[in-house]
């Protein structure tokens, strides 16, 4: 029910007319329309959060308790959030068995549930007397600026500006994707494709199989220089040329071979290499990445090379 309480105020009641249920139905239908025509927009986020976290629980509470008693407004508000947080995962769990978990099934199933509960809540409210129905009494008073001095007017305007700015900032934070941590995955795997069974002893010119992998998680395209060589530190080694296309690598002490690897964000690169060493001794087999000429990531294996018996 809506009526004028005076020349400068407006009152809204939900006991005679279910304005609260109507608002929920309209917001649900509006979200369906936004997803259909403007998926990924800021409006989808603004409508989607209450759709998931508040509206399902409120519709259920309205259907279970059409009377103004026994729940007060604070209890209804708290239960609406709590039940929504419970209903949404349960709906997803059910969809996992009968349909699929994706945007469209979740949206359709929750919307159907909300609309059905709102319809049930409306029918139940009609069965009880008006004075016993759940009622939201919202009174909106138009401010009488003649009663305010200059300082109060400035404070009122500043408060409104601050509120609007806060809402805009919150919407920006919610809708702006976070970059997250920037890093590069760099790994070597043994002959079985696992992080074990690495070569620790070889004979001269004996070949050992390894897999080298790079995953770019830097949130931008990166041009890596992959280097494989023998030595204590990358800076002490000199370039011996490029890694050959057949990836059979024969290494000498204090030298390295290299190749360029250009990867976009989240792109994965893996390459099999067969490594052999042409002189006996104890070596530090190094794998390192350079970015813009600087050593960025390093890995190493200790290998003992002996003469053939």
C-alpha positions as a Markdown table, in Angstrom:
| # | Residue | x | y | z |
|---|---|---|---|---|
| 1 | Unk | 0.0 | 0.0 | 0.0 |
| 2 | Unk | 1.3 | 3.5 | -0.9 |
| 3 | Unk | -0.3 | 6.7 | 0.4 |
| 4 | Unk | 0.7 | 10.2 | 1.1 |
| 5 | Unk | 1.3 | 10.8 | 4.8 |
| 6 | Unk | 1.5 | 14.5 | 4.4 |
| 7 | Unk | 2.6 | 17.1 | 1.9 |
| 8 | Unk | 6.2 | 16.2 | 2.3 |
| 9 | Unk | 6.2 | 12.5 | 3.1 |
| 10 | Unk | 5.4 | 9.2 | 1.4 |
| 11 | Unk | 4.6 | 5.8 | 3.2 |
| 12 | Unk | 4.9 | 2.4 | 1.6 |
| 13 | Unk | 3.2 | -0.7 | 3.3 |
| 14 | Unk | 3.3 | -4.3 | 2.1 |
| 15 | Unk | 0.4 | -5.7 | 4.1 |
| 16 | Unk | -2.3 | -4.9 | 1.6 |
| 17 | Unk | -0.2 | -5.1 | -1.5 |
| 18 | Unk | 3.0 | -7.3 | -1.6 |
| 19 | Unk | 5.4 | -4.6 | -3.0 |
| 20 | Unk | 8.4 | -6.5 | -1.5 |
| 21 | Unk | 7.6 | -9.6 | -3.5 |
| 22 | Unk | 6.9 | -7.6 | -6.6 |
| 23 | Unk | 10.4 | -5.9 | -6.3 |
| 24 | Unk | 12.0 | -9.3 | -6.0 |
| 25 | Unk | 10.2 | -10.6 | -9.1 |
| 26 | Unk | 11.1 | -7.5 | -11.1 |
| 27 | Unk | 14.8 | -7.7 | -10.0 |
| 28 | Unk | 14.9 | -11.4 | -11.0 |
| 29 | Unk | 13.4 | -10.8 | -14.4 |
| 30 | Unk | 15.7 | -7.8 | -14.9 |
| 31 | Unk | 18.8 | -10.0 | -14.2 |
| 32 | Unk | 17.6 | -12.5 | -16.7 |
| 33 | Unk | 17.2 | -9.8 | -19.3 |
| 34 | Unk | 20.7 | -8.3 | -18.5 |
| 35 | Unk | 22.4 | -11.7 | -18.8 |
| 36 | Unk | 20.6 | -12.3 | -22.1 |
| 37 | Unk | 21.6 | -8.9 | -23.7 |
| 38 | Unk | 24.6 | -7.6 | -21.8 |
| 39 | Unk | 26.4 | -10.5 | -20.2 |
| 40 | Unk | 29.5 | -9.5 | -18.2 |
| 41 | Unk | 28.3 | -5.9 | -17.7 |
| 42 | Unk | 28.5 | -4.1 | -14.4 |
| 43 | Unk | 24.7 | -4.3 | -14.0 |
| 44 | Unk | 25.0 | -8.1 | -14.1 |
| 45 | Unk | 27.3 | -7.9 | -11.1 |
| 46 | Unk | 25.2 | -5.4 | -9.2 |
| 47 | Unk | 22.0 | -7.5 | -9.7 |
| 48 | Unk | 23.8 | -10.9 | -9.4 |
| 49 | Unk | 25.1 | -10.4 | -5.8 |
| 50 | Unk | 21.7 | -9.9 | -4.1 |
| 51 | Unk | 20.3 | -12.6 | -6.5 |
| 52 | Unk | 22.7 | -15.1 | -5.0 |
| 53 | Unk | 23.2 | -13.9 | -1.4 |
| 54 | Unk | 19.8 | -12.5 | -0.4 |
| 55 | Unk | 16.8 | -12.9 | -2.7 |
| 56 | Unk | 16.4 | -16.8 | -2.5 |
| 57 | Unk | 16.4 | -16.7 | 1.3 |
| 58 | Unk | 14.0 | -13.8 | 1.4 |
| 59 | Unk | 11.5 | -15.5 | -0.9 |
| 60 | Unk | 11.7 | -18.7 | 1.2 |
| 61 | Unk | 11.2 | -16.8 | 4.5 |
| 62 | Unk | 8.2 | -15.0 | 2.9 |
| 63 | Unk | 6.7 | -18.2 | 1.9 |
| 64 | Unk | 7.3 | -19.9 | 5.3 |
| 65 | Unk | 6.2 | -16.9 | 7.5 |
| 66 | Unk | 3.6 | -14.8 | 5.8 |
| 67 | Unk | 2.5 | -13.4 | 9.1 |
| 68 | Unk | 4.1 | -10.4 | 10.8 |
| 69 | Unk | 4.9 | -12.7 | 13.7 |
| 70 | Unk | 6.9 | -14.6 | 15.0 |
| 71 | Unk | 9.9 | -13.1 | 13.2 |
| 72 | Unk | 10.9 | -9.4 | 13.5 |
| 73 | Unk | 12.5 | -7.5 | 10.6 |
| 74 | Unk | 16.1 | -8.1 | 11.8 |
| 75 | Unk | 15.6 | -11.8 | 12.1 |
| 76 | Unk | 14.1 | -12.0 | 8.6 |
| 77 | Unk | 17.0 | -10.0 | 7.2 |
| 78 | Unk | 19.6 | -12.3 | 8.9 |
| 79 | Unk | 17.7 | -15.5 | 7.8 |
| 80 | Unk | 17.4 | -14.2 | 4.3 |
| 81 | Unk | 21.2 | -14.0 | 4.0 |
| 82 | Unk | 21.8 | -17.3 | 5.8 |
| 83 | Unk | 19.3 | -19.3 | 3.8 |
| 84 | Unk | 20.4 | -17.8 | 0.5 |
| 85 | Unk | 24.0 | -18.9 | 1.3 |
| 86 | Unk | 22.6 | -22.4 | 1.9 |
| 87 | Unk | 20.2 | -22.6 | -1.0 |
| 88 | Unk | 22.6 | -21.5 | -3.7 |
| 89 | Unk | 25.2 | -24.3 | -3.1 |
| 90 | Unk | 22.4 | -26.9 | -2.7 |
| 91 | Unk | 21.0 | -25.8 | -6.1 |
| 92 | Unk | 24.5 | -26.2 | -7.6 |
| 93 | Unk | 24.9 | -29.6 | -6.1 |
| 94 | Unk | 21.5 | -30.7 | -7.5 |
| 95 | Unk | 22.4 | -29.3 | -10.9 |
| 96 | Unk | 25.6 | -31.4 | -10.9 |
| 97 | Unk | 23.5 | -34.5 | -11.0 |
| 98 | Unk | 20.6 | -33.5 | -13.3 |
| 99 | Unk | 22.1 | -30.9 | -15.6 |
| 100 | Unk | 25.4 | -29.0 | -15.4 |
| 101 | Unk | 27.0 | -26.3 | -13.3 |
| 102 | Unk | 27.3 | -23.2 | -15.6 |
| 103 | Unk | 25.7 | -19.8 | -15.7 |
| 104 | Unk | 22.6 | -20.6 | -17.6 |
| 105 | Unk | 21.4 | -23.6 | -15.6 |
| 106 | Unk | 22.2 | -21.9 | -12.3 |
| 107 | Unk | 20.3 | -18.7 | -13.4 |
| 108 | Unk | 17.3 | -20.6 | -14.7 |
| 109 | Unk | 17.0 | -22.9 | -11.7 |
| 110 | Unk | 17.4 | -20.2 | -9.1 |
| 111 | Unk | 15.0 | -17.9 | -10.9 |
| 112 | Unk | 12.4 | -20.6 | -11.1 |
| 113 | Unk | 12.8 | -21.3 | -7.4 |
| 114 | Unk | 12.5 | -17.6 | -6.5 |
| 115 | Unk | 9.5 | -17.0 | -8.7 |
| 116 | Unk | 7.7 | -20.1 | -7.3 |
| 117 | Unk | 8.4 | -19.1 | -3.7 |
| 118 | Unk | 7.2 | -15.6 | -4.3 |
| 119 | Unk | 4.0 | -16.9 | -5.8 |
| 120 | Unk | 3.5 | -19.2 | -2.8 |
| 121 | Unk | 4.2 | -16.3 | -0.4 |
| 122 | Unk | 1.6 | -14.2 | -2.1 |
| 123 | Unk | -1.0 | -16.9 | -1.9 |
| 124 | Unk | -0.3 | -17.5 | 1.7 |
| 125 | Unk | -0.5 | -13.8 | 2.6 |
| 126 | Unk | -3.9 | -13.6 | 1.0 |
| 127 | Unk | -5.3 | -16.4 | 3.3 |
| 128 | Unk | -4.7 | -14.4 | 6.5 |
| 129 | Unk | -6.2 | -11.1 | 7.7 |
| 130 | Unk | -4.5 | -7.9 | 6.5 |
| 131 | Unk | -3.6 | -6.8 | 10.0 |
| 132 | Unk | -1.7 | -10.0 | 10.6 |
| 133 | Unk | 0.3 | -10.0 | 7.4 |
| 134 | Unk | 4.0 | -9.2 | 7.2 |
| 135 | Unk | 4.3 | -5.5 | 6.7 |
| 136 | Unk | 7.2 | -3.3 | 5.8 |
| 137 | Unk | 6.5 | 0.3 | 6.7 |
| 138 | Unk | 8.7 | 2.6 | 4.7 |
| 139 | Unk | 8.3 | 6.3 | 5.3 |
| 140 | Unk | 10.1 | 8.7 | 3.1 |
| 141 | Unk | 10.1 | 12.3 | 4.2 |
| 142 | Unk | 11.0 | 15.1 | 1.9 |
| 143 | Unk | 13.5 | 17.4 | 3.7 |
| 144 | Unk | 12.4 | 20.9 | 4.5 |
| 145 | Unk | 15.4 | 22.9 | 3.4 |
| 146 | Unk | 14.0 | 26.1 | 5.1 |
| 147 | Unk | 14.7 | 24.5 | 8.5 |
| 148 | Unk | 18.4 | 23.9 | 7.7 |
| 149 | Unk | 21.1 | 26.5 | 8.1 |
| 150 | Unk | 24.0 | 26.7 | 5.6 |
| 151 | Unk | 26.3 | 24.3 | 7.5 |
| 152 | Unk | 23.6 | 21.7 | 7.7 |
| 153 | Unk | 22.8 | 22.0 | 4.0 |
| 154 | Unk | 26.5 | 21.6 | 3.2 |
| 155 | Unk | 26.8 | 18.5 | 5.4 |
| 156 | Unk | 23.7 | 17.0 | 3.8 |
| 157 | Unk | 25.0 | 17.5 | 0.3 |
| 158 | Unk | 28.4 | 16.2 | 1.3 |
| 159 | Unk | 26.9 | 13.1 | 2.8 |
| 160 | Unk | 25.0 | 12.4 | -0.4 |
| 161 | Unk | 28.1 | 12.9 | -2.5 |
| 162 | Unk | 30.1 | 10.6 | -0.2 |
| 163 | Unk | 27.4 | 7.9 | -0.4 |
| 164 | Unk | 27.3 | 8.0 | -4.1 |
| 165 | Unk | 31.1 | 7.9 | -4.4 |
| 166 | Unk | 31.2 | 4.9 | -2.0 |
| 167 | Unk | 28.7 | 3.0 | -4.1 |
| 168 | Unk | 30.6 | 3.8 | -7.3 |
| 169 | Unk | 33.9 | 2.8 | -5.7 |
| 170 | Unk | 32.4 | -0.5 | -4.4 |
| 171 | Unk | 31.0 | -1.2 | -7.9 |
| 172 | Unk | 34.4 | -0.5 | -9.4 |
| 173 | Unk | 36.2 | -2.8 | -7.0 |
| 174 | Unk | 33.7 | -5.6 | -7.5 |
| 175 | Unk | 33.8 | -5.4 | -11.3 |
| 176 | Unk | 37.5 | -4.7 | -11.9 |
| 177 | Unk | 39.4 | -8.0 | -12.3 |
| 178 | Unk | 42.3 | -8.4 | -9.9 |
| 179 | Unk | 45.7 | -9.0 | -11.5 |
| 180 | Unk | 46.8 | -11.5 | -8.9 |
| 181 | Unk | 50.4 | -12.6 | -8.2 |
| 182 | Unk | 52.8 | -12.5 | -11.2 |
| 183 | Unk | 55.2 | -15.4 | -11.5 |
| 184 | Unk | 56.6 | -18.0 | -13.9 |
| 185 | Unk | 56.5 | -21.8 | -13.4 |
| 186 | Unk | 59.8 | -23.3 | -14.4 |
| 187 | Unk | 60.4 | -27.0 | -14.0 |
| 188 | Unk | 62.3 | -30.1 | -15.2 |
| 189 | Unk | 60.9 | -33.6 | -15.2 |
| 190 | Unk | 62.6 | -37.0 | -15.3 |
| 191 | Unk | 62.4 | -39.6 | -18.1 |
| 192 | Unk | 58.9 | -40.7 | -16.9 |
| 193 | Unk | 57.5 | -37.3 | -17.0 |
| 194 | Unk | 57.5 | -37.0 | -13.2 |
| 195 | Unk | 59.6 | -34.9 | -10.8 |
| 196 | Unk | 61.8 | -37.9 | -9.9 |
| 197 | Unk | 64.2 | -40.4 | -11.4 |
| 198 | Unk | 66.6 | -37.6 | -12.5 |
| 199 | Unk | 70.0 | -38.6 | -13.8 |
| 200 | Unk | 72.7 | -38.4 | -11.2 |
| 201 | Unk | 75.4 | -40.4 | -12.8 |
| 202 | Unk | 76.3 | -40.9 | -16.5 |
| 203 | Unk | 79.2 | -42.2 | -18.6 |
| 204 | Unk | 80.9 | -39.9 | -21.1 |
| 205 | Unk | 78.6 | -39.1 | -24.0 |
| 206 | Unk | 75.7 | -41.1 | -22.5 |
| 207 | Unk | 72.4 | -39.4 | -23.2 |
| 208 | Unk | 69.8 | -38.8 | -20.5 |
| 209 | Unk | 66.2 | -37.8 | -21.3 |
| 210 | Unk | 64.6 | -34.8 | -19.5 |
| 211 | Unk | 61.6 | -32.6 | -20.1 |
| 212 | Unk | 61.8 | -28.8 | -19.5 |
| 213 | Unk | 58.6 | -26.8 | -18.9 |
| 214 | Unk | 57.6 | -23.1 | -18.6 |
| 215 | Unk | 54.2 | -21.7 | -17.7 |
| 216 | Unk | 53.7 | -17.9 | -18.0 |
| 217 | Unk | 51.6 | -16.5 | -15.2 |
| 218 | Unk | 52.9 | -12.9 | -15.5 |
| 219 | Unk | 49.6 | -11.5 | -16.9 |
| 220 | Unk | 51.4 | -10.3 | -20.0 |
| 221 | Unk | 53.4 | -11.8 | -22.9 |
| 222 | Unk | 57.0 | -12.6 | -22.0 |
| 223 | Unk | 59.9 | -13.4 | -24.2 |
| 224 | Unk | 62.1 | -15.9 | -22.3 |
| 225 | Unk | 65.5 | -17.2 | -23.2 |
| 226 | Unk | 65.9 | -20.8 | -22.0 |
| 227 | Unk | 69.5 | -21.8 | -21.3 |
| 228 | Unk | 70.9 | -25.2 | -20.5 |
| 229 | Unk | 74.6 | -25.5 | -19.5 |
| 230 | Unk | 77.3 | -26.7 | -17.2 |
| 231 | Unk | 78.8 | -24.5 | -14.5 |
| 232 | Unk | 78.5 | -23.2 | -11.0 |
| 233 | Unk | 76.7 | -19.9 | -11.8 |
| 234 | Unk | 74.9 | -18.7 | -15.0 |
| 235 | Unk | 76.9 | -15.5 | -15.1 |
| 236 | Unk | 80.2 | -17.5 | -15.2 |
| 237 | Unk | 79.2 | -19.5 | -18.3 |
| 238 | Unk | 79.6 | -18.4 | -21.9 |
| 239 | Unk | 77.2 | -19.0 | -24.8 |
| 240 | Unk | 77.9 | -22.0 | -27.0 |
| 241 | Unk | 75.2 | -21.3 | -29.5 |
| 242 | Unk | 71.5 | -22.3 | -29.9 |
| 243 | Unk | 69.8 | -25.5 | -28.8 |
| 244 | Unk | 69.6 | -27.7 | -31.9 |
| 245 | Unk | 66.2 | -28.5 | -33.4 |
| 246 | Unk | 66.6 | -32.2 | -32.6 |
| 247 | Unk | 67.2 | -31.3 | -29.0 |
| 248 | Unk | 70.1 | -33.7 | -28.6 |
| 249 | Unk | 72.5 | -31.5 | -26.5 |
| 250 | Unk | 76.1 | -32.2 | -25.9 |
| 251 | Unk | 77.5 | -29.9 | -23.2 |
| 252 | Unk | 81.0 | -28.7 | -22.2 |
| 253 | Unk | 82.0 | -27.2 | -18.9 |
| 254 | Unk | 81.2 | -23.4 | -18.3 |
| 255 | Unk | 79.2 | -23.1 | -21.5 |
| 256 | Unk | 75.5 | -23.1 | -22.2 |
| 257 | Unk | 73.1 | -23.5 | -25.2 |
| 258 | Unk | 70.0 | -21.3 | -25.5 |
| 259 | Unk | 66.7 | -20.9 | -27.4 |
| 260 | Unk | 64.0 | -18.2 | -27.3 |
| 261 | Unk | 60.5 | -19.0 | -26.0 |
| 262 | Unk | 57.7 | -16.4 | -26.4 |
| 263 | Unk | 54.7 | -17.1 | -24.3 |
| 264 | Unk | 51.4 | -15.3 | -23.7 |
| 265 | Unk | 49.7 | -15.3 | -20.2 |
| 266 | Unk | 48.8 | -18.8 | -19.1 |
| 267 | Unk | 50.5 | -20.4 | -22.1 |
| 268 | Unk | 52.4 | -23.6 | -21.4 |
| 269 | Unk | 55.6 | -24.7 | -23.1 |
| 270 | Unk | 57.2 | -28.1 | -22.7 |
| 271 | Unk | 60.2 | -29.6 | -24.6 |
| 272 | Unk | 62.0 | -32.9 | -24.5 |
| 273 | Unk | 65.8 | -32.8 | -24.5 |
| 274 | Unk | 68.5 | -35.5 | -24.5 |
| 275 | Unk | 71.5 | -34.3 | -22.6 |
| 276 | Unk | 75.0 | -35.7 | -22.8 |
| 277 | Unk | 78.4 | -34.6 | -21.4 |
| 278 | Unk | 81.6 | -35.2 | -23.2 |
| 279 | Unk | 84.2 | -35.2 | -20.3 |
| 280 | Unk | 84.3 | -37.1 | -17.0 |
| 281 | Unk | 83.9 | -35.1 | -13.8 |
| 282 | Unk | 81.3 | -33.8 | -11.3 |
| 283 | Unk | 79.0 | -31.1 | -12.9 |
| 284 | Unk | 76.2 | -28.8 | -12.0 |
| 285 | Unk | 73.8 | -29.1 | -14.9 |
| 286 | Unk | 71.9 | -25.8 | -14.9 |
| 287 | Unk | 68.6 | -24.7 | -16.5 |
| 288 | Unk | 67.9 | -21.0 | -16.3 |
| 289 | Unk | 65.6 | -18.4 | -17.8 |
| 290 | Unk | 66.7 | -15.0 | -18.9 |
| 291 | Unk | 64.2 | -12.1 | -19.3 |
| 292 | Unk | 65.5 | -8.9 | -20.9 |
| 293 | Unk | 69.0 | -10.2 | -20.5 |
| 294 | Unk | 68.7 | -10.9 | -16.7 |
| 295 | Unk | 68.6 | -14.3 | -15.1 |
| 296 | Unk | 65.0 | -14.7 | -13.8 |
| 297 | Unk | 64.7 | -18.4 | -12.8 |
| 298 | Unk | 67.2 | -21.2 | -12.2 |
| 299 | Unk | 67.1 | -24.9 | -11.7 |
| 300 | Unk | 70.0 | -27.4 | -11.4 |
| 301 | Unk | 71.0 | -31.1 | -11.1 |
| 302 | Unk | 74.3 | -32.5 | -9.8 |
| 303 | Unk | 75.7 | -35.1 | -12.2 |
| 304 | Unk | 78.7 | -37.3 | -12.0 |
| 305 | Unk | 80.2 | -38.4 | -15.3 |
| 306 | Unk | 82.6 | -41.3 | -15.5 |
| 307 | Unk | 84.6 | -43.0 | -18.2 |
| 308 | Unk | 83.1 | -46.0 | -19.9 |
| 309 | Unk | 84.2 | -49.2 | -18.2 |
